[in-house]
Amino acid sequence: MKNKAVELFNAVPKIYNCAQTVAAAAGRNELIEDMKLCGGGKAPENLCGALYAAMVIAGEEKGLKIREDFESALGASTCSDLKNYEMVPCVRCVEKAAELLEKYGR
């Protein structure tokens, strides 16, 4: 799933933001429209959109584990901290969120 997520995120022309990419890679097309407003630091709690999508798809219990592992791997969970302090590119966030979603189930 992570390879598909990266491929979708890097597609030209760009059709999905980070959150939509994770939803699409997971085959959750019904969430793509809802995730439209969750990219660019606009997800609830200013979370990374890719992380937020993975958490929504995984459900509450698994979502918390995904968030914990995501923060541990990348150093933060909010878009602004990932970009401004940790210098993590969006594609890496998409990759990690999809990888963790695949690991913990959807």
PyRosetta script that sets phi, psi and omega in degrees:
from pyrosetta import init, pose_from_sequence

init()
pose = pose_from_sequence("MKNKAVELFNAVPKIYNCAQTVAAAAGRNELIEDMKLCGGGKAPENLCGALYAAMVIAGEEKGLKIREDFESALGASTCSDLKNYEMVPCVRCVEKAAELLEKYGR")
pose.set_psi(1, -35.1)
pose.set_omega(1, -177.6)
pose.set_phi(2, -64.9)
pose.set_psi(2, -36.3)
pose.set_omega(2, 178.0)
pose.set_phi(3, -64.6)
pose.set_psi(3, -40.3)
pose.set_omega(3, 178.2)
pose.set_phi(4, -65.3)
pose.set_psi(4, -40.9)
pose.set_omega(4, 179.3)
pose.set_phi(5, -61.9)
pose.set_psi(5, -45.7)
pose.set_omega(5, 179.4)
pose.set_phi(6, -63.2)
pose.set_psi(6, -42.5)
pose.set_omega(6, 179.0)
pose.set_phi(7, -60.9)
pose.set_psi(7, -45.8)
pose.set_omega(7, 178.7)
pose.set_phi(8, -64.2)
pose.set_psi(8, -40.8)
pose.set_omega(8, -178.3)
pose.set_phi(9, -66.1)
pose.set_psi(9, -37.4)
pose.set_omega(9, -177.7)
pose.set_phi(10, -87.1)
pose.set_psi(10, -2.9)
pose.set_omega(10, -177.6)
pose.set_phi(11, -59.8)
pose.set_psi(11, 143.6)
pose.set_omega(11, 176.6)
pose.set_phi(12, -120.6)
pose.set_psi(12, 125.9)
pose.set_omega(12, 3.6)
pose.set_phi(13, -75.2)
pose.set_psi(13, 155.4)
pose.set_omega(13, -179.1)
pose.set_phi(14, -71.2)
pose.set_psi(14, 121.3)
pose.set_omega(14, 179.8)
pose.set_phi(15, -115.1)
pose.set_psi(15, -18.7)
pose.set_omega(15, -177.9)
pose.set_phi(16, -124.9)
pose.set_psi(16, 145.5)
pose.set_omega(16, 168.8)
pose.set_phi(17, -83.9)
pose.set_psi(17, -175.6)
pose.set_omega(17, -175.4)
pose.set_phi(18, -62.0)
pose.set_psi(18, -42.9)
pose.set_omega(18, -179.2)
pose.set_phi(19, -66.8)
pose.set_psi(19, -44.2)
pose.set_omega(19, 178.9)
pose.set_phi(20, -63.0)
pose.set_psi(20, -36.3)
pose.set_omega(20, -179.5)
pose.set_phi(21, -61.7)
pose.set_psi(21, -45.5)
pose.set_omega(21, 179.8)
pose.set_phi(22, -64.7)
pose.set_psi(22, -42.5)
pose.set_omega(22, 178.4)
pose.set_phi(23, -61.7)
pose.set_psi(23, -44.9)
pose.set_omega(23, -179.6)
pose.set_phi(24, -65.5)
pose.set_psi(24, -42.5)
pose.set_omega(24, -180.0)
pose.set_phi(25, -64.0)
pose.set_psi(25, -30.5)
pose.set_omega(25, 179.1)
pose.set_phi(26, -83.3)
pose.set_psi(26, -1.9)
pose.set_omega(26, -179.4)
pose.set_phi(27, 77.0)
pose.set_psi(27, 19.3)
pose.set_omega(27, -178.4)
pose.set_phi(28, -101.4)
pose.set_psi(28, 64.1)
pose.set_omega(28, -176.5)
pose.set_phi(29, -59.0)
pose.set_psi(29, -27.0)
pose.set_omega(29, 179.6)
pose.set_phi(30, -67.5)
pose.set_psi(30, -16.8)
pose.set_omega(30, 179.6)
pose.set_phi(31, -95.3)
pose.set_psi(31, -10.0)
pose.set_omega(31, -173.9)
pose.set_phi(32, -58.5)
pose.set_psi(32, -45.6)
pose.set_omega(32, -179.6)
pose.set_phi(33, -65.1)
pose.set_psi(33, -42.5)
pose.set_omega(33, 178.9)
pose.set_phi(34, -61.8)
pose.set_psi(34, -33.3)
pose.set_omega(34, -177.3)
pose.set_phi(35, -81.6)
pose.set_psi(35, -4.5)
pose.set_omega(35, -178.5)
pose.set_phi(36, -57.5)
pose.set_psi(36, -35.3)
pose.set_omega(36, -177.4)
pose.set_phi(37, -93.5)
pose.set_psi(37, 9.4)
pose.set_omega(37, -174.8)
pose.set_phi(38, -106.3)
pose.set_psi(38, 6.9)
pose.set_omega(38, 177.4)
pose.set_phi(39, -90.3)
pose.set_psi(39, 167.4)
pose.set_omega(39, 175.1)
pose.set_phi(40, 63.2)
pose.set_psi(40, 34.3)
pose.set_omega(40, 177.4)
pose.set_phi(41, 80.0)
pose.set_psi(41, 14.1)
pose.set_omega(41, -177.0)
pose.set_phi(42, -99.7)
pose.set_psi(42, 5.8)
pose.set_omega(42, 176.2)
pose.set_phi(43, -70.9)
pose.set_psi(43, 158.6)
pose.set_omega(43, 176.7)
pose.set_phi(44, -50.5)
pose.set_psi(44, 143.6)
pose.set_omega(44, -178.4)
pose.set_phi(45, 62.1)
pose.set_psi(45, 18.6)
pose.set_omega(45, -177.1)
pose.set_phi(46, 59.0)
pose.set_psi(46, 22.7)
pose.set_omega(46, 179.3)
pose.set_phi(47, -62.1)
pose.set_psi(47, 154.9)
pose.set_omega(47, 168.9)
pose.set_phi(48, -56.1)
pose.set_psi(48, 133.0)
pose.set_omega(48, -178.2)
pose.set_phi(49, -62.1)
pose.set_psi(49, -38.8)
pose.set_omega(49, 178.7)
pose.set_phi(50, -62.9)
pose.set_psi(50, -43.7)
pose.set_omega(50, 177.7)
pose.set_phi(51, -63.0)
pose.set_psi(51, -45.8)
pose.set_omega(51, -179.3)
pose.set_phi(52, -58.3)
pose.set_psi(52, -45.3)
pose.set_omega(52, 179.5)
pose.set_phi(53, -61.1)
pose.set_psi(53, -44.5)
pose.set_omega(53, 178.8)
pose.set_phi(54, -60.7)
pose.set_psi(54, -41.2)
pose.set_omega(54, 179.9)
pose.set_phi(55, -65.8)
pose.set_psi(55, -42.4)
pose.set_omega(55, 179.1)
pose.set_phi(56, -62.2)
pose.set_psi(56, -46.1)
pose.set_omega(56, -178.4)
pose.set_phi(57, -65.6)
pose.set_psi(57, -39.7)
pose.set_omega(57, -176.5)
pose.set_phi(58, -73.9)
pose.set_psi(58, -25.2)
pose.set_omega(58, -175.6)
pose.set_phi(59, 93.7)
pose.set_psi(59, 168.7)
pose.set_omega(59, -170.2)
pose.set_phi(60, -58.1)
pose.set_psi(60, -54.5)
pose.set_omega(60, -175.4)
pose.set_phi(61, -63.7)
pose.set_psi(61, -52.1)
pose.set_omega(61, 179.6)
pose.set_phi(62, -68.5)
pose.set_psi(62, -31.8)
pose.set_omega(62, 178.5)
pose.set_phi(63, -61.1)
pose.set_psi(63, -38.2)
pose.set_omega(63, 177.8)
pose.set_phi(64, -65.9)
pose.set_psi(64, -38.8)
pose.set_omega(64, 177.1)
pose.set_phi(65, -66.1)
pose.set_psi(65, -41.1)
pose.set_omega(65, 177.1)
pose.set_phi(66, -60.1)
pose.set_psi(66, -45.4)
pose.set_omega(66, 179.9)
pose.set_phi(67, -61.4)
pose.set_psi(67, -44.1)
pose.set_omega(67, 179.6)
pose.set_phi(68, -59.9)
pose.set_psi(68, -47.6)
pose.set_omega(68, -179.6)
pose.set_phi(69, -68.5)
pose.set_psi(69, -36.2)
pose.set_omega(69, 178.1)
pose.set_phi(70, -62.8)
pose.set_psi(70, -48.5)
pose.set_omega(70, 178.9)
pose.set_phi(71, -61.3)
pose.set_psi(71, -41.3)
pose.set_omega(71, -180.0)
pose.set_phi(72, -63.4)
pose.set_psi(72, -41.1)
pose.set_omega(72, -177.2)
pose.set_phi(73, -76.0)
pose.set_psi(73, -38.9)
pose.set_omega(73, -172.2)
pose.set_phi(74, -110.1)
pose.set_psi(74, -8.5)
pose.set_omega(74, 174.7)
pose.set_phi(75, 93.7)
pose.set_psi(75, -8.2)
pose.set_omega(75, -178.7)
pose.set_phi(76, -166.0)
pose.set_psi(76, 171.1)
pose.set_omega(76, 177.4)
pose.set_phi(77, -126.8)
pose.set_psi(77, -13.1)
pose.set_omega(77, 177.7)
pose.set_phi(78, -92.3)
pose.set_psi(78, 148.6)
pose.set_omega(78, -178.6)
pose.set_phi(79, -58.1)
pose.set_psi(79, -46.8)
pose.set_omega(79, -176.4)
pose.set_phi(80, -63.6)
pose.set_psi(80, -41.5)
pose.set_omega(80, 178.8)
pose.set_phi(81, -67.8)
pose.set_psi(81, -39.1)
pose.set_omega(81, 178.6)
pose.set_phi(82, -62.6)
pose.set_psi(82, -41.3)
pose.set_omega(82, -177.1)
pose.set_phi(83, -80.1)
pose.set_psi(83, -46.2)
pose.set_omega(83, -170.8)
pose.set_phi(84, -85.4)
pose.set_psi(84, -30.2)
pose.set_omega(84, -176.3)
pose.set_phi(85, -111.2)
pose.set_psi(85, -41.7)
pose.set_omega(85, -177.0)
pose.set_phi(86, -90.7)
pose.set_psi(86, -16.5)
pose.set_omega(86, 178.7)
pose.set_phi(87, 57.3)
pose.set_psi(87, 42.1)
pose.set_omega(87, -179.8)
pose.set_phi(88, -93.6)
pose.set_psi(88, 122.9)
pose.set_omega(88, 178.2)
pose.set_phi(89, -70.2)
pose.set_psi(89, 152.3)
pose.set_omega(89, -178.2)
pose.set_phi(90, -55.3)
pose.set_psi(90, -40.2)
pose.set_omega(90, -178.0)
pose.set_phi(91, -61.7)
pose.set_psi(91, -33.4)
pose.set_omega(91, 177.8)
pose.set_phi(92, -69.2)
pose.set_psi(92, -37.2)
pose.set_omega(92, 176.9)
pose.set_phi(93, -64.7)
pose.set_psi(93, -43.6)
pose.set_omega(93, 177.8)
pose.set_phi(94, -60.4)
pose.set_psi(94, -46.2)
pose.set_omega(94, -179.6)
pose.set_phi(95, -60.1)
pose.set_psi(95, -47.7)
pose.set_omega(95, -177.8)
pose.set_phi(96, -67.5)
pose.set_psi(96, -42.3)
pose.set_omega(96, 179.7)
pose.set_phi(97, -62.3)
pose.set_psi(97, -43.9)
pose.set_omega(97, 179.3)
pose.set_phi(98, -66.3)
pose.set_psi(98, -40.0)
pose.set_omega(98, 178.4)
pose.set_phi(99, -61.1)
pose.set_psi(99, -44.6)
pose.set_omega(99, -179.3)
pose.set_phi(100, -70.6)
pose.set_psi(100, -35.7)
pose.set_omega(100, 176.6)
pose.set_phi(101, -63.0)
pose.set_psi(101, -42.0)
pose.set_omega(101, 178.1)
pose.set_phi(102, -65.1)
pose.set_psi(102, -39.4)
pose.set_omega(102, -179.0)
pose.set_phi(103, -65.5)
pose.set_psi(103, -45.1)
pose.set_omega(103, -174.5)
pose.set_phi(104, -94.9)
pose.set_psi(104, -3.6)
pose.set_omega(104, 176.5)
pose.set_phi(105, 94.5)
pose.set_psi(105, 159.0)
pose.set_omega(105, -179.6)
pose.set_phi(106, -132.4)
pose.dump_pdb("model.pdb")
